[in-house]
Amino acid sequence: MKNNSEQYKKEVLDIIYKIAKDKNLLESFMQDILTPKEYDNVGVRWQIVKKLAKGEKHEYIASDLKLGVATVTRGSREMRNKDGGFQKVLKFLKLK
């Protein structure tokens, strides 16, 4: 499976791109391809990113979202990449 993992990820991204305008279809696909816990975690991770972008402190975010500080710190590390996906999406959405 490792030999084809990049191809598999690209295929999933292509599918998401193609169905993105149909929110019901996208939601159904995401719920089926991810476990319920993974689907919940995607939403929580995005909340961490938005709160970090606003400049909220790690301890406050952890408390507010009922997470460990280490979970917030992991998101913070990704936010440091100025050319990373989080930064690009925040800018695209005009959240930063």
N, C-alpha and C positions, 0 to 999 in steps of 0.2 A: 504494500500500500504506500509506503514512503516514496517509492520510485515515481508514483503518479500524483502525489499529494498536491503539488503546485497546479497540475492540470485540473484536479478535482476542485480546488479552491477557486480557480479561474472560472470553471463551469458554474459553480454556485453564484459567484459574483455576476456572471452574465445573466443567469436566471433572475436574480434580484433586480438587476438593471431593467430587464425586459418587463417584469411584472410590477415595478415600483409605482406606476400610476394607478394601479388597482389596489387600493389599501386593504380591501377585504381579502383579496387573493394573497397579497403579501403577508398579511397577518396570519392567515391559515397556513401558508408555507412555513413561516418562521415558527409557529407553534408546533408544527409537525417535525421540522428538521432539528429543532432544539428540544432538550428536555424542559419541563416546566421550570426547574431551577435555573438552567442556563438562560432561558427567556427572561426570567425575573432579574438575573444578574446583569443582563444587557441594559435593562432600564436603569438599574441602580448605578451601574458604571457611568452611564451618561449623566445622571444627576450629580455624581462626584465631579465629573469634568466641568459641568456648568457652574457648580459652586466654587471650584478652584479658579475658574476663569473670572469669577466675581471678586476673587481675593479672600474668600472665607478661609479661616484657619482650619487646619487638619482636625484638631480636637473638636471643633464645633461641628464640622461636617460629619465626623464619625458619630458624635452624639445624636445629631439630628436624623441621620439615616440609620442609626442603630447598627453601626459597623465597628470593626476594629480600626484603630489608627493606621495599622499596617496596610489595610485595604485601600485607604485613602492615599497613603504614601505611594503605593504602586501606581495609582492613577496620576499622581503628581509627577512621578518620574517620566511618564509618557508625555505629560504636558510640557516638559522641558525641551522636547524636540520641536524647535520652531518650524521645522518643515514637515512635521508629522501630521497624521490624519486628523487628530483632535484639533490642532491649531487651524488647519485648513477648513474644517467643517464649522468651527466657531466663527471664523471670518466670513465664510460663505453665508451662514445664517445671521450674520451681523450681531453675534452675541459677544463679540470681542472687539 
